[in-house]
């Protein structure tokens, strides 16, 4: 089964070359679909150099948001399985074999990579608190039993993710897709992943507004489609 790696990118010139190299070296059959979301720091030019037979690069003429970039990427994938990959090196493609195994073995349609496990050090921070609260709310509203709603590593069969009508524009992709998967009664299988968090000074883009929007998104989709 072929894996499609969808990578939304915005102003990540410092990390994008290393990230693409890591994704390319992961030992799974794959294609790489990168969506540059109107970058202005040299990322666009760096991606054009990397584009080739296994790395498809799509450009948004203006910045639209992570969710919009993921939706664009989903329109272009050709694999059997889709994983979302951030471009900032917080998440390591070495985890791909473990992430896709439950789907390859026919045990799951959706897999989340959880950062919350004994082998992973998660420092106390407002990002960790927000992730825990979002996970609690998702489980409460939709009867789930997941441990990490906000993880970037979300893996789907392509048929399933394309059947879900996504409206996200920014970082609300995570709560929207989690809500709509759980609302369908589909089990989310979790596997432990490695995680190397970066700070706002290092370029982390999520802000307080995005946390508020995530909570609202979980609440909204409990009552609307």
MDAnalysis code that builds the backbone (N, CA, C; Angstrom):
import MDAnalysis as mda
import numpy as np

u = mda.Universe.empty(675, n_residues=225, atom_resindex=np.repeat(np.arange(225), 3), trajectory=True)
u.add_TopologyAttr("name", ["N", "CA", "C"] * 225)
u.add_TopologyAttr("resid", np.arange(1, 226))
u.add_TopologyAttr("resname", ["UNK", "UNK", "UNK", "UNK", "UNK", "UNK", "UNK", "UNK", "UNK", "UNK", "UNK", "UNK", "UNK", "UNK", "UNK", "UNK", "UNK", "UNK", "UNK", "UNK", "UNK", "UNK", "UNK", "UNK", "UNK", "UNK", "UNK", "UNK", "UNK", "UNK", "UNK", "UNK", "UNK", "UNK", "UNK", "UNK", "UNK", "UNK", "UNK", "UNK", "UNK", "UNK", "UNK", "UNK", "UNK", "UNK", "UNK", "UNK", "UNK", "UNK", "UNK", "UNK", "UNK", "UNK", "UNK", "UNK", "UNK", "UNK", "UNK", "UNK", "UNK", "UNK", "UNK", "UNK", "UNK", "UNK", "UNK", "UNK", "UNK", "UNK", "UNK", "UNK", "UNK", "UNK", "UNK", "UNK", "UNK", "UNK", "UNK", "UNK", "UNK", "UNK", "UNK", "UNK", "UNK", "UNK", "UNK", "UNK", "UNK", "UNK", "UNK", "UNK", "UNK", "UNK", "UNK", "UNK", "UNK", "UNK", "UNK", "UNK", "UNK", "UNK", "UNK", "UNK", "UNK", "UNK", "UNK", "UNK", "UNK", "UNK", "UNK", "UNK", "UNK", "UNK", "UNK", "UNK", "UNK", "UNK", "UNK", "UNK", "UNK", "UNK", "UNK", "UNK", "UNK", "UNK", "UNK", "UNK", "UNK", "UNK", "UNK", "UNK", "UNK", "UNK", "UNK", "UNK", "UNK", "UNK", "UNK", "UNK", "UNK", "UNK", "UNK", "UNK", "UNK", "UNK", "UNK", "UNK", "UNK", "UNK", "UNK", "UNK", "UNK", "UNK", "UNK", "UNK", "UNK", "UNK", "UNK", "UNK", "UNK", "UNK", "UNK", "UNK", "UNK", "UNK", "UNK", "UNK", "UNK", "UNK", "UNK", "UNK", "UNK", "UNK", "UNK", "UNK", "UNK", "UNK", "UNK", "UNK", "UNK", "UNK", "UNK", "UNK", "UNK", "UNK", "UNK", "UNK", "UNK", "UNK", "UNK", "UNK", "UNK", "UNK", "UNK", "UNK", "UNK", "UNK", "UNK", "UNK", "UNK", "UNK", "UNK", "UNK", "UNK", "UNK", "UNK", "UNK", "UNK", "UNK", "UNK", "UNK", "UNK", "UNK", "UNK", "UNK", "UNK", "UNK", "UNK", "UNK", "UNK", "UNK", "UNK", "UNK", "UNK"])
u.atoms.positions = np.array([
    [0.848, -1.198, 0.000],
    [0.000, 0.000, 0.000],
    [0.885, 1.249, 0.000],
    [0.520, 2.199, -0.857],
    [1.331, 3.407, -0.974],
    [0.840, 4.479, -0.011],
    [1.793, 5.155, 0.623],
    [1.508, 6.238, 1.554],
    [1.671, 7.574, 0.849],
    [0.681, 8.441, 1.011],
    [0.778, 9.822, 0.542],
    [1.050, 10.717, 1.742],
    [2.161, 11.443, 1.696],
    [2.543, 12.344, 2.780],
    [2.172, 13.764, 2.375],
    [1.211, 14.344, 3.058],
    [0.769, 15.713, 2.762],
    [1.472, 16.657, 3.725],
    [2.221, 17.602, 3.172],
    [3.025, 18.513, 3.996],
    [2.598, 19.950, 3.726],
    [1.824, 20.561, 4.630],
    [1.525, 21.986, 4.505],
    [2.722, 22.792, 5.009],
    [3.136, 23.790, 4.243],
    [4.350, 24.543, 4.584],
    [4.084, 26.040, 4.482],
    [4.527, 26.772, 5.501],
    [4.482, 28.231, 5.435],
    [5.705, 28.790, 6.147],
    [6.582, 29.418, 5.390],
    [7.780, 30.070, 5.921],
    [8.598, 29.139, 6.821],
    [9.071, 28.044, 6.238],
    [9.890, 27.068, 6.967],
    [11.207, 26.816, 6.219],
    [11.827, 27.870, 5.685],
    [13.033, 27.699, 4.894],
    [14.171, 27.076, 5.705],
    [14.165, 27.269, 7.024],
    [15.253, 26.730, 7.853],
    [15.174, 25.221, 8.024],
    [13.986, 24.648, 7.836],
    [13.825, 23.226, 8.134],
    [13.342, 22.389, 6.957],
    [12.827, 23.012, 5.906],
    [12.115, 22.242, 4.892],
    [13.023, 21.270, 4.141],
    [14.272, 21.636, 3.873],
    [15.169, 20.721, 3.170],
    [15.445, 19.468, 4.005],
    [15.727, 19.666, 5.286],
    [15.988, 18.523, 6.165],
    [14.745, 17.661, 6.311],
    [13.581, 18.300, 6.415],
    [12.341, 17.547, 6.573],
    [12.066, 16.679, 5.350],
    [12.196, 17.235, 4.160],
    [11.945, 16.457, 2.945],
    [12.926, 15.300, 2.852],
    [14.173, 15.515, 3.250],
    [15.162, 14.441, 3.243],
    [14.765, 13.328, 4.204],
    [14.268, 13.691, 5.384],
    [13.832, 12.693, 6.360],
    [12.626, 11.908, 5.847],
    [11.674, 12.616, 5.261],
    [10.501, 11.933, 4.711],
    [10.919, 10.993, 3.588],
    [11.782, 11.462, 2.714],
    [12.222, 10.654, 1.580],
    [12.935, 9.381, 2.020],
    [13.649, 9.447, 3.149],
    [14.432, 8.295, 3.605],
    [13.613, 7.297, 4.421],
    [12.375, 7.653, 4.762],
    [11.538, 6.719, 5.513],
    [11.292, 5.467, 4.675],
    [11.454, 4.269, 5.257],
    [11.424, 3.028, 4.469],
    [10.019, 2.520, 4.161],
    [9.195, 3.367, 3.546],
    [7.863, 2.940, 3.124],
    [7.639, 3.436, 1.703],
    [6.815, 2.731, 0.944],
    [6.455, 3.206, -0.394],
    [5.598, 4.458, -0.247],
    [5.969, 5.533, -0.938],
    [5.288, 6.798, -0.672],
    [5.408, 7.775, -1.828],
    [4.533, 8.762, -1.762],
    [4.660, 9.976, -2.556],
    [4.615, 11.135, -1.577],
    [5.208, 12.252, -1.956],
    [5.248, 13.436, -1.102],
    [4.529, 14.569, -1.819],
    [3.507, 15.114, -1.165],
    [2.736, 16.220, -1.729],
    [2.903, 17.418, -0.797],
    [3.651, 18.408, -1.262],
    [3.938, 19.591, -0.453],
    [3.088, 20.753, -0.948],
    [2.417, 21.418, -0.014],
    [1.628, 22.598, -0.380],
    [2.247, 23.813, 0.301],
    [2.875, 24.646, -0.506],
    [3.442, 25.891, 0.016],
    [2.330, 26.929, 0.122],
    [2.132, 27.426, 1.335],
    [0.985, 28.290, 1.599],
    [1.362, 29.765, 1.533],
    [1.885, 30.179, 0.367],
    [2.210, 31.589, 0.179],
    [3.433, 32.047, 0.944],
    [4.438, 31.186, 1.086],
    [5.649, 31.550, 1.827],
    [6.371, 32.723, 1.184],
    [7.042, 33.529, 2.037],
    [7.765, 34.708, 1.550],
    [9.207, 34.740, 2.039],
    [9.672, 33.649, 2.667],
    [11.006, 33.646, 3.282],
    [12.037, 32.831, 2.496],
    [11.695, 32.396, 1.299],
    [12.592, 31.556, 0.520],
    [12.159, 30.102, 0.465],
    [11.119, 29.743, 1.219],
    [10.623, 28.365, 1.206],
    [10.140, 27.972, -0.185],
    [9.431, 28.861, -0.833],
    [8.896, 28.569, -2.169],
    [10.014, 28.163, -3.130],
    [11.100, 28.943, -3.127],
    [12.205, 28.685, -4.032],
    [12.920, 27.383, -3.666],
    [13.059, 27.120, -2.357],
    [13.698, 25.880, -1.916],
    [12.885, 24.669, -2.353],
    [11.572, 24.764, -2.282],
    [10.723, 23.648, -2.684],
    [10.775, 23.410, -4.181],
    [10.866, 24.467, -4.958],
    [10.940, 24.296, -6.406],
    [12.196, 23.526, -6.801],
    [13.270, 23.694, -6.049],
    [14.501, 22.942, -6.298],
    [14.298, 21.466, -5.959],
    [13.522, 21.188, -4.919],
    [13.311, 19.821, -4.456],
    [12.287, 19.052, -5.284],
    [11.451, 19.755, -6.016],
    [10.368, 19.103, -6.769],
    [10.932, 18.094, -7.768],
    [10.229, 16.960, -7.876],
    [10.676, 15.914, -8.785],
    [9.641, 14.817, -8.879],
    [10.041, 13.635, -9.368],
    [9.091, 12.541, -9.578],
    [8.355, 12.095, -8.319],
    [9.018, 12.154, -7.165],
    [8.377, 11.697, -5.923],
    [8.006, 12.842, -4.989],
    [8.322, 14.061, -5.371],
    [7.986, 15.230, -4.548],
    [7.191, 16.207, -5.410],
    [5.888, 16.248, -5.181],
    [5.024, 17.166, -5.921],
    [4.851, 18.434, -5.097],
    [5.072, 19.576, -5.702],
    [4.980, 20.859, -5.007],
    [3.843, 21.673, -5.610],
    [2.948, 22.121, -4.743],
    [1.807, 22.948, -5.149],
    [1.910, 24.269, -4.391],
    [1.675, 25.365, -5.073],
    [1.797, 26.680, -4.445],
    [0.437, 27.355, -4.310],
    [0.143, 27.830, -3.096],
    [-0.940, 28.785, -2.914],
    [-0.372, 30.174, -3.209],
    [-1.024, 30.974, -4.028],
    [-0.484, 32.307, -4.328],
    [-0.474, 33.232, -3.113],
    [-1.372, 32.991, -2.161],
    [-1.408, 33.779, -0.922],
    [-1.583, 32.815, 0.247],
    [-1.247, 33.286, 1.431],
    [-1.387, 32.470, 2.634],
    [-2.858, 32.252, 2.966],
    [-3.262, 30.979, 3.073],
    [-4.656, 30.640, 3.360],
    [-4.821, 29.898, 4.677],
    [-3.776, 29.242, 5.164],
    [-3.867, 28.521, 6.423],
    [-3.558, 27.039, 6.263],
    [-3.209, 26.400, 7.382],
    [-2.826, 24.986, 7.366],
    [-3.967, 24.096, 6.881],
    [-5.172, 24.338, 7.371],
    [-6.302, 23.513, 6.971],
    [-6.569, 23.579, 5.482],
    [-6.515, 24.788, 4.930],
    [-6.715, 24.948, 3.488],
    [-5.626, 24.232, 2.711],
    [-4.397, 24.259, 3.217],
    [-3.283, 23.581, 2.549],
    [-3.472, 22.068, 2.575],
    [-3.936, 21.533, 3.687],
    [-4.190, 20.097, 3.762],
    [-5.286, 19.708, 2.775],
    [-6.343, 20.506, 2.704],
    [-7.425, 20.195, 1.759],
    [-6.922, 20.229, 0.316],
    [-6.060, 21.168, 0.002],
    [-5.462, 21.201, -1.333],
    [-4.633, 19.944, -1.576],
    [-3.826, 19.568, -0.598],
    [-3.011, 18.369, -0.739],
    [-3.840, 17.124, -0.956],
    [-4.957, 17.004, -0.262],
    [-5.817, 15.822, -0.396],
    [-6.403, 15.704, -1.798],
    [-6.538, 16.822, -2.480],
    [-7.048, 16.782, -3.850],
    [-6.045, 16.161, -4.827],
    [-4.777, 16.059, -4.408],
    [-3.732, 15.620, -5.326],
    [-3.104, 14.273, -4.961],
    [-3.491, 13.659, -3.842],
    [-2.846, 12.409, -3.442],
    [-3.315, 11.257, -4.323],
    [-2.425, 10.262, -4.480],
    [-2.763, 9.067, -5.261],
    [-2.530, 7.786, -4.464],
    [-2.107, 7.893, -3.219],
    [-1.823, 6.716, -2.412],
    [-3.068, 6.123, -1.777],
    [-2.866, 4.977, -1.118],
    [-3.956, 4.288, -0.417],
    [-4.157, 4.826, 0.994],
    [-3.097, 5.411, 1.562],
    [-3.092, 5.915, 2.931],
    [-2.546, 7.332, 2.906],
    [-3.076, 8.197, 3.770],
    [-2.627, 9.585, 3.861],
    [-2.152, 9.878, 5.276],
    [-1.000, 10.550, 5.386],
    [-0.536, 11.068, 6.672],
    [-0.244, 12.553, 6.508],
    [-0.554, 13.328, 7.542],
    [-0.232, 14.752, 7.559],
    [1.107, 14.927, 8.274],
    [1.995, 15.689, 7.667],
    [3.333, 15.911, 8.211],
    [3.635, 17.399, 8.285],
    [3.927, 17.917, 9.489],
    [4.377, 19.300, 9.603],
    [5.812, 19.416, 9.096],
    [6.215, 20.629, 8.744],
    [7.532, 20.853, 8.153],
    [8.559, 21.377, 9.144],
    [8.225, 21.357, 10.443],
    [9.085, 22.032, 11.419],
    [9.979, 21.097, 12.227],
    [10.037, 19.810, 11.885],
    [10.903, 18.820, 12.527],
    [10.474, 18.432, 13.935],
    [9.285, 18.854, 14.381],
    [8.791, 18.361, 15.668],
    [8.426, 16.878, 15.590],
    [8.001, 16.440, 14.419],
    [7.556, 15.056, 14.229],
    [8.517, 14.344, 13.281],
    [8.868, 13.101, 13.605],
    [9.916, 12.381, 12.891],
    [9.329, 11.302, 11.974],
    [9.593, 11.387, 10.667],
    [9.087, 10.386, 9.722],
    [9.567, 8.959, 10.000],
    [10.527, 8.790, 10.877],
    [10.945, 7.435, 11.247],
    [9.774, 6.646, 11.821],
    [8.741, 7.345, 12.270],
    [7.564, 6.693, 12.851],
    [6.563, 6.186, 11.818],
    [6.756, 6.456, 10.538],
    [5.773, 6.056, 9.526],
    [5.432, 4.565, 9.540],
    [6.409, 3.659, 9.590],
    [6.039, 2.239, 9.570],
    [5.073, 1.854, 10.692],
    [5.306, 2.388, 11.905],
    [4.408, 2.089, 13.021],
    [3.038, 2.730, 12.819],
    [3.022, 3.920, 12.244],
    [1.764, 4.638, 12.068],
    [0.851, 3.967, 11.048],
    [1.419, 3.435, 9.987],
    [0.566, 2.852, 8.947],
    [0.262, 1.380, 9.185],
    [1.003, 0.720, 10.099],
    [0.837, -0.723, 10.283],
    [-0.605, -1.134, 10.617],
    [-1.307, -0.452, 11.536],
    [-2.690, -0.875, 11.824],
    [-3.605, -0.814, 10.602],
    [-3.352, 0.132, 9.688],
    [-4.167, 0.220, 8.471],
    [-3.757, -0.866, 7.488],
    [-2.466, -1.056, 7.300],
    [-1.981, -2.088, 6.385],
    [-2.481, -3.468, 6.801],
    [-2.530, -3.699, 8.112],
    [-2.984, -4.994, 8.627],
    [-4.499, -5.115, 8.691],
    [-5.209, -4.074, 8.289],
    [-6.671, -4.129, 8.266],
    [-7.335, -3.951, 9.611],
    [-6.598, -3.405, 10.580],
    [-7.131, -3.241, 11.932],
    [-7.690, -1.851, 12.192],
    [-7.509, -0.938, 11.258],
    [-7.937, 0.443, 11.499],
    [-8.142, 1.172, 10.188],
    [-8.966, 2.214, 10.247],
    [-9.094, 3.165, 9.153],
    [-8.424, 4.494, 9.485],
    [-8.254, 4.726, 10.798],
    [-7.680, 5.979, 11.273],
    [-6.676, 5.669, 12.380],
    [-5.503, 6.293, 12.298],
    [-4.471, 6.125, 13.322],
    [-3.961, 7.511, 13.713],
    [-3.860, 7.751, 15.013],
    [-3.239, 8.970, 15.519],
    [-1.924, 8.584, 16.203],
    [-0.898, 9.398, 15.995],
    [0.353, 9.209, 16.724],
    [0.307, 9.997, 18.017],
    [0.341, 9.315, 19.149],
    [0.220, 10.003, 20.429],
    [1.590, 10.375, 20.997],
    [1.682, 11.607, 21.474],
    [2.905, 12.103, 22.111],
    [2.934, 11.790, 23.592],
    [1.795, 11.392, 24.137],
    [1.680, 11.202, 25.584],
    [1.857, 9.732, 25.950],
    [3.099, 9.365, 26.195],
    [3.407, 7.998, 26.594],
    [4.704, 8.029, 27.406],
    [4.970, 7.001, 28.204],
    [6.123, 7.027, 29.120],
    [7.468, 7.233, 28.443],
    [7.599, 6.815, 27.188],
    [8.889, 6.945, 26.520],
    [9.157, 8.305, 25.928],
    [8.226, 9.246, 26.102],
    [8.353, 10.559, 25.481],
    [8.284, 11.641, 26.544],
    [9.234, 12.538, 26.550],
    [9.266, 13.602, 27.543],
    [8.500, 14.812, 27.020],
    [7.429, 15.150, 27.709],
    [6.627, 16.320, 27.335],
    [6.709, 17.353, 28.448],
    [7.440, 18.426, 28.215],
    [7.604, 19.453, 29.244],
    [6.276, 20.125, 29.561],
    [6.175, 20.575, 30.789],
    [4.984, 21.317, 31.225],
    [4.948, 22.652, 30.481],
    [3.881, 22.922, 29.778],
    [3.736, 24.182, 29.054],
    [2.269, 24.407, 28.764],
    [1.947, 25.614, 28.325],
    [0.550, 25.897, 27.989],
    [0.098, 25.087, 26.778],
    [1.037, 24.710, 25.897],
    [0.670, 23.881, 24.750],
    [0.261, 22.484, 25.208],
    [0.987, 21.946, 26.184],
    [0.650, 20.624, 26.715],
    [-0.700, 20.664, 27.424],
    [-0.932, 21.711, 28.211],
    [-2.206, 21.837, 28.922],
    [-3.355, 21.929, 27.922],
    [-3.181, 22.751, 26.889],
    [-4.228, 22.898, 25.881],
    [-4.503, 21.575, 25.178],
    [-3.445, 20.826, 24.857],
    [-3.617, 19.532, 24.188],
    [-4.388, 18.564, 25.069],
    [-4.073, 18.550, 26.343],
    [-4.785, 17.673, 27.277],
    [-6.262, 18.058, 27.384],
    [-6.548, 19.366, 27.463],
    [-7.931, 19.817, 27.590],
    [-8.729, 19.528, 26.321],
    [-8.102, 19.723, 25.162],
    [-8.788, 19.429, 23.900],
    [-9.094, 17.936, 23.785],
    [-8.162, 17.120, 24.218],
    [-8.389, 15.668, 24.183],
    [-9.531, 15.284, 25.099],
    [-9.546, 15.848, 26.292],
    [-10.632, 15.567, 27.245],
    [-11.978, 15.963, 26.664],
    [-12.030, 17.142, 26.023],
    [-13.296, 17.620, 25.469],
    [-13.745, 16.741, 24.301],
    [-12.816, 16.342, 23.449],
    [-13.164, 15.475, 22.325],
    [-13.739, 14.152, 22.809],
    [-13.114, 13.572, 23.824],
    [-13.612, 12.304, 24.376],
    [-14.978, 12.482, 25.027],
    [-15.156, 13.600, 25.725],
    [-16.430, 13.857, 26.405],
    [-17.566, 14.040, 25.399],
    [-17.309, 14.829, 24.349],
    [-18.367, 15.166, 23.398],
    [-18.699, 14.027, 22.435],
    [-17.693, 13.207, 22.113],
    [-17.882, 12.232, 21.038],
    [-17.681, 10.789, 21.478],
    [-17.503, 10.571, 22.784],
    [-17.379, 9.209, 23.282],
    [-16.100, 8.517, 22.861],
    [-15.038, 9.290, 22.637],
    [-13.768, 8.708, 22.246],
    [-12.946, 8.251, 23.430],
    [-11.807, 7.665, 23.136],
    [-10.891, 7.228, 24.192],
    [-9.454, 7.497, 23.775],
    [-9.231, 8.603, 23.087],
    [-7.904, 8.938, 22.613],
    [-7.125, 9.700, 23.678],
    [-5.808, 9.799, 23.492],
    [-4.960, 10.502, 24.453],
    [-4.339, 11.773, 23.878],
    [-4.440, 11.984, 22.547],
    [-3.776, 13.136, 21.943],
    [-4.548, 13.614, 20.714],
    [-5.544, 14.460, 20.958],
    [-6.370, 14.985, 19.862],
    [-5.584, 15.916, 18.962],
    [-4.634, 16.657, 19.517],
    [-3.965, 17.725, 18.780],
    [-2.705, 17.272, 18.049],
    [-2.410, 15.987, 18.057],
    [-1.219, 15.515, 17.366],
    [-1.264, 15.836, 15.874],
    [-0.119, 16.168, 15.311],
    [-0.049, 16.362, 13.860],
    [-0.217, 15.040, 13.129],
    [0.368, 13.960, 13.671],
    [0.364, 12.684, 12.964],
    [-1.006, 12.031, 13.013],
    [-1.790, 12.354, 11.999],
    [-3.098, 11.748, 11.788],
    [-3.040, 11.000, 10.468],
    [-3.407, 9.726, 10.477],
    [-3.264, 8.850, 9.319],
    [-4.635, 8.278, 8.980],
    [-4.967, 8.252, 7.696],
    [-6.288, 7.812, 7.252],
    [-6.163, 6.948, 5.995],
    [-7.126, 6.054, 5.807],
    [-7.272, 5.512, 4.461],
    [-7.720, 6.666, 3.573],
    [-7.230, 6.678, 2.355],
    [-7.559, 7.792, 1.461],
    [-9.055, 7.876, 1.188],
    [-9.684, 6.733, 1.015],
    [-11.130, 6.742, 0.753],
    [-11.891, 7.399, 1.894],
    [-11.478, 7.114, 3.127],
    [-12.191, 7.686, 4.273],
    [-11.994, 9.191, 4.351],
    [-10.755, 9.664, 4.304],
    [-10.538, 11.097, 4.487],
    [-11.182, 11.902, 3.365],
    [-11.249, 11.333, 2.172],
    [-11.904, 12.049, 1.076],
    [-13.419, 12.038, 1.209],
    [-13.956, 11.142, 2.011],
    [-15.408, 11.102, 2.210],
    [-15.876, 12.075, 3.282],
    [-14.920, 12.678, 3.992],
    [-15.259, 13.606, 5.074],
    [-15.247, 15.037, 4.527],
    [-16.375, 15.742, 4.592],
    [-16.405, 17.119, 4.091],
    [-15.691, 18.067, 5.054],
    [-14.493, 18.489, 4.693],
    [-13.692, 19.360, 5.552],
    [-13.887, 20.813, 5.163],
    [-14.015, 21.671, 6.154],
    [-14.193, 23.104, 5.915],
    [-13.062, 23.936, 6.514],
    [-12.096, 23.288, 7.144],
    [-11.046, 23.980, 7.883],
    [-10.216, 24.890, 6.990],
    [-9.753, 25.980, 7.565],
    [-8.859, 26.906, 6.891],
    [-7.515, 27.003, 7.616],
    [-7.562, 27.031, 8.942],
    [-6.334, 27.239, 9.718],
    [-6.002, 25.966, 10.517],
    [-5.688, 26.131, 11.793],
    [-5.288, 25.000, 12.613],
    [-6.468, 24.172, 13.109],
    [-7.681, 24.541, 12.720],
    [-8.848, 23.777, 13.184],
    [-9.031, 22.470, 12.429],
    [-8.090, 22.125, 11.542],
    [-8.147, 20.800, 10.903],
    [-8.214, 19.692, 11.940],
    [-7.357, 19.752, 12.959],
    [-7.287, 18.660, 13.946],
    [-8.615, 18.429, 14.665],
    [-9.207, 19.441, 15.288],
    [-10.480, 19.186, 15.948],
    [-11.605, 18.836, 14.986],
    [-11.601, 19.432, 13.788],
    [-12.679, 19.129, 12.839],
    [-12.633, 17.669, 12.408],
    [-11.465, 17.200, 12.001],
    [-11.396, 15.824, 11.506],
    [-11.591, 14.826, 12.637],
    [-11.101, 15.149, 13.835],
    [-11.321, 14.268, 14.986],
    [-12.803, 14.152, 15.295],
    [-13.481, 15.296, 15.332],
    [-14.917, 15.293, 15.622],
    [-15.694, 14.491, 14.584],
    [-15.375, 14.681, 13.322],
    [-16.162, 14.038, 12.264],
    [-15.874, 12.541, 12.169],
    [-14.654, 12.131, 12.492],
    [-14.350, 10.695, 12.532],
    [-15.089, 10.028, 13.686],
    [-14.983, 10.610, 14.886],
    [-15.630, 10.014, 16.049],
    [-17.154, 10.059, 15.921],
    [-17.666, 11.107, 15.309],
    [-19.109, 11.229, 15.135],
    [-19.655, 10.113, 14.247],
    [-18.831, 9.597, 13.351],
    [-19.224, 8.476, 12.497],
    [-19.106, 7.126, 13.213],
    [-18.599, 7.143, 14.428],
    [-18.443, 5.900, 15.163],
    [-17.217, 5.107, 14.758],
    [-16.261, 5.771, 14.131],
    [-15.036, 5.100, 13.676],
    [-14.000, 5.145, 14.790],
    [-13.428, 4.006, 15.100],
    [-12.412, 3.935, 16.150],
    [-11.112, 4.570, 15.669],
    [-10.490, 5.356, 16.548],
    [-9.174, 5.916, 16.287],
    [-8.153, 5.091, 17.055],
    [-7.277, 4.411, 16.343],
    [-6.208, 3.630, 16.955],
    [-5.012, 4.558, 17.169],
    [-4.382, 4.482, 18.326],
    [-3.227, 5.321, 18.610],
    [-1.952, 4.478, 18.706],
    [-0.850, 5.050, 18.231],
    [0.465, 4.434, 18.413],
    [1.410, 5.494, 18.959],
    [2.341, 5.121, 19.816],
    [3.276, 6.108, 20.381],
    [4.260, 6.604, 19.332],
    [4.573, 7.890, 19.405],
    [5.526, 8.499, 18.478],
    [6.551, 9.311, 19.255],
    [7.657, 9.627, 18.600],
    [8.633, 10.555, 19.166],
    [8.191, 11.985, 18.867],
    [8.681, 12.918, 19.675],
    [8.239, 14.307, 19.514],
    [9.329, 15.222, 20.039],
    [9.642, 16.261, 19.251],
    [10.696, 17.206, 19.618],
    [10.138, 18.621, 19.511],
    [9.479, 19.106, 20.569],
    [8.786, 20.391, 20.479],
    [9.733, 21.565, 20.275],
    [9.246, 22.554, 19.535],
    [10.000, 23.799, 19.400],
    [9.228, 24.920, 20.071],
    [9.892, 26.014, 20.313],
    [9.302, 27.150, 21.001],
    [8.812, 28.185, 19.987],
    [8.093, 29.184, 20.499],
    [7.663, 30.278, 19.625],
    [8.873, 31.001, 19.040],
    [9.937, 31.139, 19.844],
    [11.149, 31.797, 19.356],
    [11.779, 31.019, 18.207],
    [11.571, 29.710, 18.181],
    [12.103, 28.864, 17.117],
    [11.157, 28.772, 15.916],
    [9.991, 29.411, 16.024],
    [9.091, 29.457, 14.880],
    [7.744, 28.785, 15.059],
    [7.417, 28.306, 16.260],
    [6.110, 27.676, 16.466],
    [5.014, 28.697, 16.191],
    [4.029, 28.296, 15.392],
    [3.055, 29.264, 14.886],
    [1.718, 29.277, 15.633],
    [1.413, 28.242, 16.392],
    [0.126, 28.194, 17.079],
    [0.070, 29.261, 18.169],
    [-1.049, 29.958, 18.229],
    [-1.225, 31.022, 19.211],
    [-2.504, 30.780, 20.019],
    [-2.743, 31.655, 20.998],
    [-3.909, 31.525, 21.878],
    [-5.198, 31.473, 21.078],
    [-5.295, 32.310, 20.062],
    [-6.490, 32.344, 19.204],
    [-6.787, 30.952, 18.626],
    [-5.729, 30.236, 18.249],
    [-5.920, 28.921, 17.642],
    [-6.459, 27.911, 18.642],
    [-6.054, 28.035, 19.901],
    [-6.600, 27.167, 20.933],
    [-8.082, 27.408, 21.147],
    [-8.465, 28.677, 21.184],
    [-9.881, 29.018, 21.343],
    [-10.680, 28.474, 20.167],
    [-10.140, 28.624, 18.961],
    [-10.829, 28.141, 17.767],
    [-10.972, 26.616, 17.788],
    [-9.964, 25.930, 18.327],
    [-10.027, 24.464, 18.412],
    [-11.144, 24.017, 19.347],
    [-11.255, 24.671, 20.501],
    [-12.332, 24.329, 21.434],
    [-13.695, 24.588, 20.798],
    [-13.837, 25.718, 20.128],
    [-15.101, 26.060, 19.489],
    [-15.445, 25.060, 18.390],
    [-14.430, 24.624, 17.643],
    [-14.658, 23.670, 16.559],
    [-15.189, 22.347, 17.095],
    [-14.610, 21.854, 18.188],
    [-15.109, 20.610, 18.792],
    [-16.557, 20.759, 19.240],
    [-16.869, 21.881, 19.841],
    [-18.244, 22.106, 20.298],
    [-19.204, 22.226, 19.108],
    [-18.789, 22.966, 18.093],
    [-19.656, 23.224, 16.935],
    [-20.058, 21.941, 16.228],
    [-19.089, 21.078, 15.975],
    [-19.391, 19.887, 15.180],
    [-20.091, 18.788, 15.975],
    [-20.265, 19.015, 17.252],
    [-21.112, 18.108, 18.032],
    [-22.569, 18.263, 17.635],
    [-22.905, 19.458, 17.110],
    [-24.314, 19.751, 16.837],
    [-24.607, 20.025, 15.370],
    [-23.575, 20.226, 14.552],
    [-23.788, 20.435, 13.123],
    [-22.903, 19.483, 12.340],
    [-23.214, 19.270, 11.082],
    [-22.427, 18.383, 10.233],
    [-21.248, 19.139, 9.596],
])
